[in-house]
Amino acid sequence: MSHDRSLTLHVPRSALWLLGFFILAPWLFVGGWLYFNSSATPSPYRATSLSAATAPRATPAKADGKPSDVLKCQPGAWGDLEYFRTLIEPPEEYILPDFTVPATQPWIFKGYTPAKLTELWDSAALTPVQRRALDRPDRQQATADAITVRTDDEIIMSLSPISRAKIYTALSEFPENVPQSNPYRLRTEFRSDWLAFAELSDAAIALTHQMFYDRGITTCFSDYNIVLSSLPTPGERFRYVKALSRKSALIVQLTIAPGTDISVLDRYWGRGRRSKDITPILQSIARRPNGGSIDIIHLLPPFARTHLNTYPLPSDRPEDVNRDCHWASFNFFRETPDERFNQISHIRETLANDYFPVLGEPAMGDIIMLVRQDGTVVHSCVYIADNIVFTKNGPAFSVPWLLASLDSVVAYYAAGQPVDLRRYRTK
């Protein structure tokens, strides 16, 4: 498990004032600068009308004989869209042996004092027994810049979901705490199916469910090492990690009624001078006596169409490690991926020269950046329609390119820290 490369946004104050004054003229030049792992002055600039609270939500499909898990999107220029969620898991060869070996991981609280750690214990509503166990002198090691707490399986398994969420959210701020900063995550509605059909024992599934905790609409799991230690065979450990690696993906279809004027659909889905590629198929469906439906994968640009619902080929090349969310977002409209987008400097240059910030209605292909209050960009994805985005949630080879709801992506990356959504469009 690994993280996307973090960036930092800088926007000049003059550009902020002009953008706010001429809110209907988004063609202003914005000197956007991105820095890799650097600090920045927080910016109040919001380059998008989308937010985690106001993004459109899907509504259940009408009772027309279709499965109950099929949902309709809000109406828009994208047409009549409906989707269902599914779980996709990596191929067997993507589960490396190291992933199945349990390891002991202490809790590292960087910048914490004993008083601050006590405040965290208080807010987590720990029981007296848990506090005495965690505060034992032989469990804690304090240095000038951190407090390290060594736990054991009994303590971890005894935590309530609320206590676990509180403590693990604090731990997630520090990348040294890999299980908490980058846990296994899945939409909460899938938690009961997360380990289904994985040929695991009831005891292993129950122990896993016992240690789930929630972040918004996402269920997280960090204590896999405890469960791995309890599994008796390499085969069961392998199946366990493979199932934990499942991701929630959307399968989206566009329904076209007979006689539909496809000009609006063509303008929306044909962005990037692609009308010639999609007009014929849209027209052919509209001419059918009963209309029809088409998976939107056929309406996406070549890069997205080729990569959607697939996994990167494992590679030892250093440049391939950075095929993360930013690499995917900036290659969205390209036929052949530009490998320079694995370099932060090229992303910075491209954003400043070839994109402008957008305040109005979103359009297919807009890049959405999730930005923390300190200006750090923790993720980028591509707007598709309604509340749907094209995303790769991490650079790991075991993470696929997929369609997801924007609120799921925000919940995946927020981790207790609010994020601002900023949207950019090609010039």
C-alpha positions, 0 to 999 in steps of 0.5 A: 500500500502506498500514497499518491504524490502530494503537491502544494498549490500557490495562487497569487492574491491578485488573481484571487481578487480578480477571480472573485470580482469577475466571477463570470469570466473564468478566463483569467490567467492564474499563476498556479504553482505546485510543489512536491512535499513543500509547505504553502500559505493556505489559500481561500481560493475555490475554483469549483462549485462542487463540494462534498456537501453539494455534489449531486447524488444518485437516486434509486431507479424507478420500479421498472423491473431492473435490479434494486441496486441500479441507481439513476444519476441526476439529469443533465447534459450527460443524458440518462445515466444509471449505474450499479456498484461492484467489487473488483479485486486484483489478479492473483499475481499482484499479491506479493508474498510480503503482503501476507507476512504479519508484522508488528507495528507500533503507534508513532505520535510525532510532535506529541507530548504526554499531555497531548497523548492524554487528551487523545486518550480522553477524546477516544473514550478509552476504558480505565483498563485500556488506559492503564495498559497503554500508559505502562512505562514499558510500552511508551518511549518518548523522544524529542519529536515523538512518542512511540506506543507499543501495543499488543493484540489484546489491547487492539482487539478490545478497542470500540469502533469509536475509540479505534476511529479516533486514535487511528485518525490521529495516527493517520496524520503520520506516514510512519503509521502505514496501517492507519495512514493508508488502511484498506478502505471500502464503501460502508455499504459493502462491508458485509460483502467485503470478504464474501466468496473468499473461502475464509473461515467464519472466525477470520471474517468475524475478527476482521469485522470486529476491528472495522472503523468508519471514516464518513461513508468509508469503512476502514481496516488497519489491523490486518496483521492480527488476523494474518497471524491467526490464519493457519495456511499460506493459501488462506493468508493469500486469499485474505489479502486478495479480498481485502484489496477489493475496490468499489467500482461503478459500471455506468450506462447511458440510456438513449430513447428512440428518436433522441436528438443526440446533439446535446449528448454529442457536445457533452461526450465529444469533448476533446474533438472526439465527435467523430468517434461517438456520433455514429454510435449515438445516432445508431442507438437513437434510430432503434425502435426501442432505443437502447443503452451503452456502457459509457466506457465506449464514450470515453477518450482512448486513455480512459477507455483502455485503462478503465477497470484494469490494473497497471503492469507490475514494473521495477522501473522507478518512473512507473512507480509514479503512475498515480492519480496525477499521471492518470488525470493529466493523461485523460484526453491522450491517446498515448500516455505522456510519461512526463506526467510522472514528474511533478515539475511537468505537472506544475508546468502543464497546469500553469500553461494549459489549464484554467480554473473553473467556477461554473458548471462542470464538464466531462474531462475537468480535473478535480483536485482535493486540497487540504487547508495548508495547500497540499493536493492529496489527490486528483481525479477527472470529472465524468458526469453528475457525481461520477469521476475517473480515478486511481486511488494510489500509485500501487500496481494493485490499485485499478483505474475505475469510476467512483462517486466523488463523495467516495473519493473525498471520504477516501482521502479526507481522513479527518482533515477537510479538503477543498475541491478545485476544478481545472479545465484544458484551455 
